[in-house]
Amino acid sequence: MSDHVQITTAAGTFDALSGGSPGDRPVLLLHGFPEAATAWAHQVAELGRAGYHAVAFDQRGYSPGVRPEEVADYRMDELVGDVLAIADELGWSRFDLVGHDWGATVAWHTAAEHPERVRTLTAVSTPHPSALAAALREDEEQQLRSQYMAVFRERSAERRLLDDDAAALRRIYEYRPAPSQIDDYVVRLSEPGALTAALNWYRAARWNVAPEAVAVPTMYVWSTEDVAFGSAAALACGKWVTGAYRFEMLEDVSHWVPEEVPETLTALLLDHLA
C-alpha cells in the first residue's frame, strides 16, 4: 500500500506517493514524460513492505502546485533543486535515488553534482547524459531515435498531442497498460497548462550542461525494445560512472520498464539497494 501525500517546498506544493515509515531508509523515485508518480506505485508499495521509506513525487509541472509558466523554470538546475528541496523537507540528509526517463536524467545530474546526498543511484532507460550526447554526435540510429525531441519543442506540440481525444499522446504509451491508467495520465496532462509544462522540460534542455561522471554506486537498467535509447548510448554508460557500476539489460521489454515489468525491476532495485 502507498499513501497520497503533499510535500511543500519554497517552489510550491508537490503531490506524492509514500510507502513505508518515516525513519526507515529513504528512497526517492522520479518519474518521466508523459507520466506521473503513479508510474512508481508498485515499487513504492513494495519498497515500503521491504522496510524502506519510499517517496515518488509528481515533478515540476506535473504537480498543479508547482507549475511555473516560463520555459526557463524547467532548466535542470531547477529540477535538481526540487529533488534536494523535497529531501530536505522529508529530513533526509542522504537517500537512495531512482529515476526513469526524464526522471533518470534528473537523477544522473543529482548524483553527479551532489554525491554527498545520494547513497546509490538507479537509472532506468535513460543513459548518462554525456553517453547520450556522444551517441547523438556519432550514432545515426540514436539520431533517428531522438527526432521526437525536436517535435516536442515545436509550438504546435500541445495541440498535436491532445487533438482527437489525445490520440497521439495515447500512442506514446506503447506498452499498453490498463486503459484506466492511460486515461489518468491523459486527464492529468489535459489540465490547463499541464502539457505545456511537461513539454517545457524539452524546450529548456538547451540550457542544460551534461554532468560529470557519477561516483556513487550506480545501477543502469536498459531494455532492448526501448524506442528512445539505443545500444550505443546504453553500452557506453559505464564510462561515466567511477563508482561501483552495474548494468542490467532486459530482453524484449519496451521503454516503459517500471510498469511493463514491475516485479522484475523491483527485484533488481531491492538487490541493488541491499
C-alpha positions in Angstrom: 0.0 0.0 0.0 1.0 3.6 -0.6 -0.4 6.9 0.7 -1.1 10.1 -1.2 0.8 12.9 0.5 1.7 16.5 -0.3 5.2 18.0 0.3 5.6 21.8 0.4 8.9 23.5 -0.6 9.8 27.1 -1.4 8.8 26.3 -5.1 5.3 25.2 -4.1 3.4 22.0 -3.1 4.2 18.7 -4.7 1.8 15.7 -4.8 3.5 12.4 -3.9 3.1 8.8 -3.1 4.6 7.4 0.0 5.3 3.9 1.2 6.9 2.6 4.4 7.5 4.5 7.6 9.4 7.7 8.3 12.7 6.8 9.8 13.2 3.8 7.5 16.0 4.0 4.9 14.8 6.7 2.4 14.4 6.1 -1.3 13.2 8.9 -3.7 11.8 7.9 -7.1 11.5 10.3 -10.1 9.0 9.7 -13.0 9.4 10.7 -16.6 7.4 12.0 -19.5 4.4 11.8 -20.0 3.6 10.1 -16.7 3.4 10.9 -13.0 4.4 9.5 -9.7 1.8 6.8 -10.1 4.2 5.1 -12.6 6.1 4.0 -9.5 3.1 2.8 -7.5 4.2 -0.8 -7.5 7.8 0.0 -6.5 6.7 2.4 -3.7 4.4 -0.2 -2.2 7.0 -3.0 -2.4 9.8 -0.9 -1.1 7.6 0.1 1.8 6.9 -3.5 2.6 10.6 -4.3 2.4 11.5 -1.8 5.2 12.2 1.4 3.2 10.6 4.8 3.2 9.9 5.3 -0.5 8.5 8.5 -1.9 7.7 9.3 -5.5 6.5 12.8 -6.4 4.8 14.5 -9.3 7.7 16.6 -10.6 7.7 20.3 -11.5 5.0 21.0 -14.0 3.2 17.7 -13.2 2.2 18.8 -9.7 -0.5 21.5 -10.1 1.0 23.3 -7.1 4.4 23.7 -8.9 3.6 24.7 -12.5 5.5 27.8 -13.4 4.8 29.3 -16.9 8.3 30.3 -18.1 10.4 27.8 -20.1 13.5 28.7 -18.1 11.8 27.5 -14.9 12.3 23.9 -16.2 16.1 24.0 -16.5 18.0 21.2 -15.0 19.2 23.2 -12.0 15.6 23.9 -11.1 14.7 20.2 -11.4 17.7 19.1 -9.3 16.8 21.8 -6.8 13.4 20.3 -6.4 14.9 16.9 -5.6 17.1 18.4 -2.9 14.3 20.5 -1.5 12.0 17.5 -1.3 14.7 15.5 0.5 15.3 18.5 2.9 11.6 18.7 3.7 11.5 15.0 4.5 14.5 15.4 6.7 16.7 13.2 4.5 20.4 14.1 4.6 21.2 11.1 2.3 18.9 9.0 0.2 18.8 6.4 -2.5 17.7 7.9 -5.8 15.8 6.1 -8.6 14.7 7.7 -11.9 13.1 6.7 -15.2 13.1 8.6 -18.5 13.4 12.3 -17.7 13.5 11.3 -14.0 16.6 9.3 -14.8 18.2 12.4 -16.4 17.5 14.4 -13.2 18.8 11.6 -11.1 22.1 11.4 -13.1 22.6 15.1 -12.6 21.7 15.0 -8.9 24.1 12.1 -8.2 26.9 13.6 -10.2 26.6 17.1 -8.7 25.6 16.2 -5.1 27.3 12.8 -4.3 27.2 13.7 -0.6 23.4 13.5 -0.7 22.9 10.4 -2.8 23.7 7.0 -1.3 23.0 5.0 -4.5 21.7 5.7 -8.0 19.3 3.6 -10.1 18.7 5.0 -13.6 16.1 3.3 -15.8 16.1 3.6 -19.6 17.8 7.0 -20.0 21.6 6.7 -20.0 24.1 9.2 -18.6 23.6 12.5 -20.5 27.2 12.5 -21.7 26.8 9.0 -23.1 23.7 10.1 -24.9 25.3 13.3 -26.2 28.2 11.2 -27.7 25.7 8.8 -29.3 23.8 11.8 -30.8 27.0 13.0 -32.4 28.3 9.7 -33.6 25.4 7.2 -34.0 22.9 7.6 -36.8 20.5 5.2 -35.2 20.4 7.3 -32.0 19.9 10.4 -34.1 16.8 8.9 -35.6 15.5 7.7 -32.3 15.8 11.2 -30.8 14.0 13.1 -33.5 10.9 13.2 -31.3 12.6 15.7 -29.0 12.6 18.4 -31.7 8.9 17.6 -32.4 8.1 18.1 -28.7 9.8 21.5 -28.7 7.5 22.8 -31.5 4.9 25.4 -30.6 2.2 23.1 -32.1 3.2 20.1 -29.9 0.4 20.5 -27.4 -2.3 20.7 -30.0 -0.9 17.8 -32.0 -0.7 15.6 -28.9 -4.2 16.4 -27.5 -6.2 16.5 -30.7 -8.7 13.7 -31.4 -9.1 12.7 -27.7 -5.3 12.9 -27.2 -4.8 10.1 -29.8 -1.1 11.0 -30.4 -0.4 11.2 -26.7 -2.1 7.8 -26.1 0.1 6.2 -28.8 3.2 7.1 -26.8 2.3 4.5 -24.1 3.4 1.7 -26.3 3.4 -0.9 -23.5 -0.4 -0.6 -23.3 -1.1 -0.6 -19.6 -4.7 -0.7 -18.3 -6.8 1.8 -20.2 -7.7 3.4 -16.9 -4.1 4.2 -16.3 -3.6 5.8 -19.7 -6.9 7.8 -19.1 -5.5 9.0 -15.8 -2.3 10.3 -17.5 -4.3 12.0 -20.3 -6.7 13.6 -17.8 -3.7 15.0 -15.8 -1.9 16.3 -18.9 -5.2 17.8 -20.2 -5.4 20.2 -17.3 -4.8 23.8 -18.2 -1.0 24.3 -18.6 -0.1 20.8 -17.7 1.1 19.5 -21.0 2.9 22.8 -21.8 4.7 22.5 -18.5 5.7 18.9 -19.3 6.9 19.8 -22.8 8.9 22.7 -21.4 11.3 20.2 -20.0 12.3 19.5 -23.6 12.3 23.2 -24.5 14.5 24.2 -21.6 17.0 21.4 -22.4 19.1 23.8 -24.5 20.3 25.4 -21.3 21.4 22.1 -19.7 25.0 21.1 -19.5 25.9 17.4 -19.2 27.2 16.4 -15.8 30.5 14.9 -14.9 30.9 11.2 -14.1 28.9 9.7 -11.2 30.9 8.5 -8.2 28.2 6.8 -6.2 27.2 3.1 -6.6 25.1 3.0 -9.8 22.8 0.5 -11.5 21.6 1.3 -15.0 18.7 -0.7 -16.4 18.1 -0.7 -20.2 15.6 -2.6 -22.3 16.3 -3.9 -25.8 13.0 -2.7 -27.2 13.4 0.9 -26.0 12.4 3.1 -28.9 14.1 6.2 -27.5 17.5 4.9 -26.4 19.6 2.6 -28.5 22.5 0.3 -27.6 25.3 2.8 -28.4 24.4 5.1 -25.5 23.4 2.3 -23.2 26.6 0.3 -23.6 28.7 3.5 -23.2 27.0 4.4 -20.0 29.6 2.7 -17.7 32.3 5.1 -18.9 30.5 7.8 -17.0 30.4 6.0 -13.6 33.6 6.0 -11.5 31.9 4.2 -8.5 30.6 0.6 -8.5 28.6 0.1 -11.6 26.0 -2.5 -12.6 24.4 -2.8 -16.0 21.2 -4.7 -16.4 19.7 -5.4 -19.9 16.1 -6.5 -20.1 15.2 -8.5 -23.3 12.0 -7.9 -25.1 10.9 -5.0 -22.8 9.8 -1.6 -24.1 10.9 1.8 -22.8 8.2 1.7 -20.0 10.1 -0.6 -17.7 8.6 0.3 -14.3 5.1 -0.5 -15.4 5.7 -3.2 -18.0 7.8 -5.4 -15.8 7.2 -4.1 -12.3 8.2 -7.2 -10.5 11.4 -7.6 -12.4 12.5 -4.0 -11.9 11.6 -4.1 -8.2 13.6 -7.2 -7.6 16.6 -5.6 -9.3 16.1 -2.5 -7.3 15.9 -4.3 -3.9 19.0 -6.3 -4.8 20.9 -3.1 -5.7 19.8 -1.3 -2.5 20.9 -4.3 -0.4 
